[in-house]
Each structure stands twice: as C-alpha cells, then as structure tokens.
C-alpha cells in the first residue's frame, strides 16, 4: 500500500524507483519485484531503467477520478433499464 501511495502522489504518474526505495526504507531489489509484478499485469510500464509510469486509474488520486456521466458514456444492456 505504501508503494501505491507513492504512485498516486507521483508527478504525472511517473515514479523514480531510487526515490521510492529511499522513502520506503527498502532495498531497491524489493521495489523492482513490486514493479515487475505490476508491469506483468499491465498496471505500470517502465519508461526508463529507474522510472515507471502508472497505466491504470487505480493509481490516480481519487479527486482526479470524478467524471460526469456524459464524459464516460452509458452502455445499455438489453433488458436493463437505463439510468
């Protein structure tokens, strides 16, 4: 959860892994383990040797996730009433 918090607070969703290791007081190898898993499931992507970018809205600050229904669009399901 602490790593996710760093991703959420990262400027433009880009996190420096060296900074993350220092802030979390862990070995850089552990940070690479985390990012490899997140990259494997498509939630982050490496943009350089020591930087990753979030690819998922789960890592954005909650205030940036507020969208109007008209911005998202509604997909009607047959047999289901529209909201």
Secondary structure, DSSP 8 states (H G I E B T S, - for coil): -HHHHHHHHSGGGEEEHHHHHHHHT--HHHHHHHHHHHHHTTSEEEEETTEEEE-SGGGS-GGGG---HHHH-----TTS---
